[in-house]
């Protein structure tokens, strides 16, 4: 009784409890104090992921002896699986285990995967004189996919758990939640920058075993930091309702079953202008044991279905983004990477330029751009989420155009200096020519990727926030798979008739510039389709109804 009276006198957060399953107190649980534990934990995860993935192209080609095309295909396939697995992790979290426990279990799997990756690099030393190459490949790729499995559960859940620390029904915390996604990606950029610059240098100049072992240690630290914040977290209170997947699926099933029946409304209501076929799920048939669906359930099912065109039109973003970790790195390997007379820049570390761009632009976006545009538009976030995504998609066109021009310049210099048949020679062209395309990718992430994360988190039913963020991840995953298919198709199609092809092991005889122009054209078509679907999109949540 005293406990209830004590909590009734303070400002508790409806629908949330603390780690002891008592009402969460707004001043002591959640908000930024909890969010920063999670953000810094994600910084550690970002260091670990970037330390492994950033230089993977070089490891596969130089250490495991794979061709350029095969290495690019394997990387895109691995990243594709890694970015689709979060859907499974999010479903497990949102339907049974909960986000907190899913994060803990997945982090342990993540750490084991990193440890096995490190061990696989030591096999040549441990198996002196033996035929270790096949065993090393098997162990390395098995560990790589175990690492992806752990990340698949950890990544969407920790971000959703972070957004859960802000009450969407409180005006101040609602604005802070939108800002959280910006600062979350700010933290990811810090980690990625450290991983790409420092660990790529360690891998290239000291030891691959050390370069892959450090991420394992850092991930252990990040998991400890996450556990340290447990007493400050808000935990969503579990409400006994129907399984959200079953609830939404029931609407689709009943609408399909009633498809030949008359529409339940004689006049079209303004709120039902879209997907009116699903309104037939409201009809109660005589043989319906469980009755019809509620209007709220039908609107919820419509909201999920409306996400599909936006999801599909975002694949090209991931296809284009995949170039930064594959062909851009191989281009950098052929260029002058020296700073002064002694320091050579690892080509993989150039990806850190995207993160530097994020570190510079996130504070400007949050503290300058949003307030200024808010005064002009009257919208809390300055621009709508779909407008933000559209700006990012338009930047991808420019990025590929710039990439094609730079590659054309590189090929011309290779020809002029007689280096077309010397793929390992250094072309007298500074690697900093790649700077503009990496900076543009940073702006793409700021607008498109962050916008997609906020959009899918916000526009799914409340019980499926982890799934919403996993949907964003699936865009990247399927995009990487599609990129692999495009690379394979372009490689084969451009060799028809005995031609050398656009993508070969010798980049000096390749035509990556044509490939980049192809991606620019695909991006332009994709942007047009995105604008078409975005203009007719109806926001699901009430706080976005004015947008």
Residue pairs with C-beta under 8 A, 6 or more apart in sequence:
3 22
7 22
7 23
7 25
10 25
10 26
10 27
11 25
11 26
11 27
12 23
12 24
12 25
12 26
13 23
13 24
13 25
13 26
13 29
13 30
13 167
13 234
14 167
14 169
15 236
15 237
15 239
16 23
16 24
16 29
16 30
16 164
16 167
16 234
16 235
16 236
16 237
17 23
17 24
17 234
17 235
17 237
18 24
18 25
18 28
18 29
18 231
18 233
18 234
18 235
19 230
19 231
19 233
19 235
21 235
24 30
24 234
24 235
26 167
28 232
29 232
29 233
29 234
30 164
30 165
30 166
30 167
30 232
30 233
30 234
31 165
31 166
31 173
31 176
32 165
32 176
33 232
34 162
34 165
34 229
34 232
34 233
34 234
35 162
35 165
35 166
35 180
35 183
37 225
37 226
37 228
37 229
37 232
37 233
38 158
38 159
38 161
38 162
38 165
38 226
38 229
39 162
39 183
39 184
39 187
40 187
40 222
40 225
41 158
41 222
41 223
41 225
41 226
41 229
42 158
42 159
42 162
42 184
42 187
42 188
42 191
42 222
43 187
43 188
43 190
43 191
43 222
44 191
44 218
44 219
44 221
44 222
44 223
44 225
45 110
45 151
45 154
45 155
45 158
45 191
45 219
45 222
46 187
46 188
46 189
46 190
46 191
46 192
46 195
47 191
47 192
47 194
47 195
47 199
47 215
47 218
48 110
48 114
48 191
48 195
48 215
48 216
48 218
48 219
48 222
49 151
49 191
49 192
49 195
49 215
50 191
50 192
50 193
50 194
50 195
50 196
50 199
50 351
51 195
51 196
51 199
51 200
51 211
51 212
51 214
51 215
51 218
52 114
52 117
52 144
52 147
52 212
52 215
53 75
53 79
53 325
54 192
54 195
54 196
54 199
54 200
54 325
54 348
54 349
54 351
55 199
55 200
55 203
55 204
55 211
55 329
55 346
55 348
56 71
56 75
56 78
56 325
57 71
57 72
57 75
57 325
57 326
57 329
57 330
57 348
58 203
58 204
58 329
58 333
58 346
58 347
58 348
59 203
59 208
60 66
60 70
60 71
60 74
60 75
61 67
61 68
61 71
61 330
63 121
63 208
64 133
64 136
64 137
64 140
65 133
66 74
67 505
68 330
68 503
68 504
68 505
68 507
69 487
69 488
69 491
69 503
69 504
69 505
71 326
72 326
72 327
72 484
72 487
73 484
73 487
73 488
74 141
75 325
75 326
76 322
76 326
76 480
76 481
76 483
76 484
76 487
77 480
77 481
77 484
78 141
78 144
78 145
78 148
79 322
79 325
79 476
79 477
79 480
80 477
80 478
80 479
80 480
80 481
80 484
81 145
81 148
81 477
82 148
82 151
82 152
82 477
83 318
83 473
83 474
83 475
83 476
83 477
83 478
83 479
83 480
84 152
84 473
84 474
84 477
84 478
85 148
85 149
85 151
85 152
85 153
85 477
86 151
86 152
86 153
86 155
86 156
86 469
86 470
86 473
86 474
86 477
87 467
87 470
87 471
87 473
87 474
88 152
88 153
89 102
89 106
89 152
89 153
89 154
89 155
89 156
89 157
89 466
89 470
90 156
90 157
90 160
90 464
90 466
90 467
90 469
90 470
91 245
91 467
91 470
92 102
92 153
93 99
93 101
93 102
93 153
93 156
93 157
93 160
93 466
94 244
94 463
94 464
94 465
94 466
94 467
95 243
95 244
95 245
97 105
98 235
98 238
99 157
99 158
99 160
99 161
99 164
99 236
99 466
100 161
100 230
100 233
100 235
102 153
102 154
102 157
102 466
103 153
103 154
103 157
103 158
103 161
103 226
104 223
104 226
104 227
105 153
106 149
106 150
106 151
106 152
106 153
106 154
106 157
107 150
107 154
107 219
107 222
107 223
107 226
108 150
108 223
109 146
109 149
109 150
109 153
110 147
110 150
110 151
110 154
110 219
111 150
111 216
111 219
111 220
111 223
112 146
112 150
113 143
113 144
113 145
113 146
113 147
113 148
113 149
113 150
114 143
114 147
114 212
114 215
114 216
114 219
115 216
116 139
116 142
116 143
116 146
116 147
117 140
117 143
117 144
117 147
117 212
117 216
118 209
118 212
118 213
118 216
119 139
119 143
120 136
120 139
120 140
120 143
121 140
121 208
121 209
121 212
122 209
123 132
123 135
123 136
123 139
124 132
124 136
126 132
127 135
155 473
156 466
156 467
156 469
156 470
156 473
157 466
158 226
159 184
159 453
159 457
159 469
160 457
160 465
160 466
160 468
160 469
161 233
162 180
162 184
163 177
163 180
163 181
163 457
163 465
164 234
164 236
164 465
165 180
165 233
165 234
166 173
166 174
166 176
166 177
166 180
167 173
167 174
168 174
168 177
168 543
174 380
174 543
175 380
175 381
178 380
178 381
178 454
179 366
181 450
181 453
181 454
181 457
182 362
182 365
182 366
182 450
183 362
183 366
184 453
185 358
185 362
185 445
185 446
185 449
185 450
185 453
186 358
186 359
186 362
186 363
188 355
188 358
189 354
189 355
189 356
189 358
189 359
189 362
190 355
190 359
192 351
192 352
192 354
192 355
193 352
193 355
193 356
193 359
195 215
196 348
196 349
196 350
196 351
196 352
196 355
197 349
197 352
199 211
199 214
199 215
200 211
200 346
200 348
200 349
201 346
201 349
202 210
202 211
202 214
203 210
203 211
203 212
203 346
204 344
204 346
204 348
205 346
241 247
241 463
244 461
244 463
244 464
247 297
247 300
248 297
248 300
248 301
248 304
248 461
250 281
250 293
250 297
251 278
251 281
251 293
251 297
251 298
251 300
251 301
252 278
252 281
252 301
254 280
254 281
254 283
254 292
254 293
255 277
255 278
255 279
255 280
255 281
257 285
258 280
258 281
258 283
258 285
259 277
259 280
261 280
261 283
263 276
263 279
263 280
264 279
264 280
264 282
264 283
265 272
265 279
268 276
271 299
272 279
273 538
274 302
274 306
274 536
274 538
275 302
275 305
275 306
278 298
278 301
278 302
278 305
279 298
281 292
281 293
281 297
281 298
281 301
282 292
282 293
282 294
282 295
282 298
283 292
284 291
284 292
293 301
299 540
300 461
300 540
303 459
303 460
303 461
303 540
304 460
304 461
306 537
306 538
306 540
307 456
307 459
307 460
307 471
309 533
309 537
310 386
310 389
310 455
310 530
310 533
310 534
310 537
311 456
311 471
311 474
311 475
313 393
313 526
313 529
313 530
313 533
314 389
314 393
314 448
314 452
314 475
314 479
314 530
315 475
315 478
315 479
315 482
315 526
316 393
316 396
316 479
316 519
316 522
316 523
316 526
317 392
317 393
317 396
317 444
317 448
317 449
317 452
317 475
317 479
317 526
318 475
318 476
318 477
318 478
318 479
318 480
318 482
318 483
319 479
319 480
319 482
319 483
319 486
319 519
319 522
320 396
320 399
320 400
320 444
320 519
320 523
321 396
321 441
321 444
321 445
321 476
321 479
322 479
322 480
322 483
323 400
323 403
323 483
323 516
323 519
324 351
324 354
324 437
324 438
324 441
325 351
327 503
327 512
327 515
328 350
328 351
328 403
328 434
328 437
328 438
329 347
329 348
329 350
329 351
330 347
330 507
331 347
331 407
331 410
331 434
331 507
331 512
332 347
332 348
332 350
332 431
332 434
333 347
334 410
334 414
334 423
334 425
334 426
334 427
334 507
334 508
335 347
335 410
335 426
335 427
335 429
335 430
335 431
335 433
335 434
336 426
336 427
336 428
336 429
336 430
336 431
337 344
337 345
337 346
337 347
337 426
337 431
338 344
338 345
339 345
345 431
347 431
350 431
350 434
350 435
350 438
351 438
353 435
353 438
353 439
353 442
354 438
354 439
354 441
354 442
354 445
355 442
356 442
357 438
357 439
357 441
357 442
357 443
357 446
358 442
358 445
358 446
361 442
361 443
361 446
362 446
365 446
369 382
370 381
370 382
371 382
372 382
373 379
373 382
373 383
374 380
374 381
374 382
377 383
379 546
379 547
381 388
383 391
384 544
384 547
385 451
385 454
385 455
385 458
385 544
385 547
386 451
386 455
386 534
386 537
387 534
388 447
388 448
388 450
388 451
389 447
389 448
389 451
389 452
389 455
389 530
389 534
390 527
390 530
390 531
390 534
391 447
391 448
392 443
392 444
392 445
392 446
392 447
392 448
392 449
392 451
393 448
393 523
393 526
393 527
393 530
394 527
395 440
395 443
395 444
395 447
395 448
396 444
396 448
396 523
396 527
397 520
397 523
397 524
397 527
398 440
399 437
399 440
399 441
399 444
400 516
400 517
400 519
400 520
400 523
401 516
401 517
401 520
402 436
402 437
402 440
403 437
403 516
404 512
404 513
404 514
404 516
404 517
404 520
405 513
406 433
406 434
406 436
406 437
407 512
407 513
407 516
408 513
409 429
409 433
410 427
410 429
410 433
411 508
411 511
411 513
413 427
413 428
413 429
414 420
414 427
414 508
417 427
417 428
419 425
419 427
419 508
420 506
420 508
420 509
421 506
421 508
421 509
422 508
423 505
423 506
423 507
423 508
423 509
427 508
449 472
452 472
452 475
453 469
453 472
456 468
456 469
456 471
456 472
457 465
457 468
457 469
458 468
458 541
458 544
459 468
459 539
459 540
459 541
460 467
460 468
460 471
487 503
490 502
490 503
490 515
490 518
491 501
491 502
491 503
491 504
494 501
494 502
494 503
494 511
494 514
495 501
500 509
500 510
501 510
501 511
502 510
502 511
502 512
502 514
502 515
503 510
503 511
503 512
503 515
504 510
539 545
539 547
